[in-house]
């Protein structure tokens, strides 16, 4: 019990005798080593402000920048999205290693919560204020800068915060409750950030009216930012972390806490590897619907039944409310079955729900398509209430990792690794829809001061089309860069938006088809692909009792006893041994590579003989060449598309070029670091004993038989 108190300081240990006061007032019999509701609410407090700011940005910012007064380039927005993901992905591992290994009097997580208190509100408020720069290119660059800073704010807050959540309690059911609390906060925040507050305070001048400014969004961001700052400060001062012993200064040039070793060691964890592959496949398509929904309501459903802003806010309100109501349903499913089964069902239903959106179409004014959309969003919301389930499964995997490592806790490393590679897979969803819209000649809304009133008597469409066809030369009724005839030539038609009683546009068929595909078919394919990967999750790890077995094995391991891996029967795990002199450098390589360095075909090599690292650099060198060869191709594509990037819509191959550069840089960085360490090891006197010790420490992850230190037949 004393050890549990030290490892989980936010648990409450009150009993029946003192249950009439403090935290135990409402808990019959006292908490007796359980996590109080107040502790969960304290930990989750900053998430309301964060998710309100985040979802308001995701729901409104891109359309605000492209269709309202900033008149930002779709191409530059796509380019910025790629750049921000690359920056975010490379800072995540550093943050994970930093927060996992930080030893300060404030703990490992609290210093970053404190820093986020000020950084997060500043970034969001300024990102909504492009009025400080000229429209067009200036506003596009402004968006890019603060989109990158938003990704950095995400890293600074969520990696330490989620890692803190994973160490709140060792109880199987309570870990589900922790992530359920986060999901509830996120849904309520999304409800306010996407629907309630914008509906109450945001006017038409902030949506599709390029002739007017917008003051509401920055003010709302400031209010949400203040709420975030207050709850983050409360968590900083009231939250408690485990006391960690001070670490000795790292003298080694390479350590096991470096980014590459963390990625390798977490990838070797089979349950995590399956979960990672599932998340990678899903990541390609799962966020696309949120990126294009504002455009779907405006240009696919249209505004004959309801205004686009009203439709969007109502859909979000219905979706989030239904999702919030179904969070307890998913939690109940976990309690009645298992975390694995609940995750499997969530992904299957999510894929099928996405596929149903292929029936989207233009509402002619009878509102049938609009009602159909609401019905589908209700189903989607009920399913999406289970998005927190992946974190419940990851909490068990973090405990399993503690067993495999012999007692080492690496919460942040796993939460970072779960997001590192999938973040690169988010790039297509962040970039390609907007790049495709630019190439398909997306049309911005017409200037409202030239939009005539029209009626819903069935003649309004013909009236509007005739009106804009008769635009006088140089009148600029539609935009400053294109005439109304240019829009007609690109396939745009002018219609009467009955809900607004003014004339507007209907996008060409190419843009509408792209939006429907991005909202339905593409996400469905990748989500269902993730289901196929999840089917390979180890059977021994799927049941509720499997986690209890892991915790029991950890307790035995801490007493110095070797234990059998409950998730890999027949594989033994031994207490963690002190790291050797070159253990950090050896962590840069996979077990099969280390095994090759100590191969003893004749059975006569002794532990103190030197390891042979001759072949260790071959694989990293070949991969480095492959990665480096991709970078020039990407640079050529970026250069070739710069002229198009500066155009009105930004139809350019530059974002695709940046994607290639990013891919090449990632491959070259990962294997370049491994090559550097391999060459470094060749110049050192590293014994076979060190390499074998490192291999044996990794054996529980792979199931390999431990290598003997002495040749067979030697005593």
Secondary structure, DSSP 4 states (H G I P E B T S, - for coil): -HHHHHH-TTEE---GGGTTSGGGGGSTT--SSEE-HHHHHHHHHHHHHHHHHHHHIIIIIHHHHHHSTT---HHHHHHHHHHHHHHHHHHHHHHHHHHHH---TT-SSHHHHHHHHHHHHHHHHHHT-GGGS-TTHHHHHHHHHHHHHHHHHHHHHHHHHHHHHHTS---HHHHHHHHHHHHHHHHHHHIIIIIIHHHHH--GGGTS-TTS---HHHHHHHHHHHHHHHHHHHHHHH------PPPPPP-SSS-TTSHHHHHHHHHTSHHHHHHHHHHHHHHHHHTHHHHHHHHHIIIII-SSSS-HHHHHHHHHHHHHHHHHHHHHHHHHHHHHS-HHHHHHHHHHHHHHHHHHGGG-----SSSHHHHHHHHHHHHHHHHHTTTTHHHHHHHHHHHHHHHHTTS---HHHHHHHHHHHHHHHHHHHHHHHHHHHHHTT--PPPPGGG--B--SSS-HHHHHHHHHHTPPTT--SS-SS--HHHHHHTT-EEEEETTTTEEEEE--HHHHHHHHHHHTHHHHHHHHHHHHHHTTS-GGGSSHHHHHHHHHHHHHHHTT--EE-TTSTT-EE-PPPPP-TTHHHHTTS-HHHHHHHT--SSS---TTSBP--TTHHHHHHHHHHHHHHHHHHHHHHHHHTHHHHTSSS---SHHHHHHHHHHHHHHHHHHHHHHHHHHHHHTS--BHHHHHHHHHHHHHHHTPPPPPSS-TT--
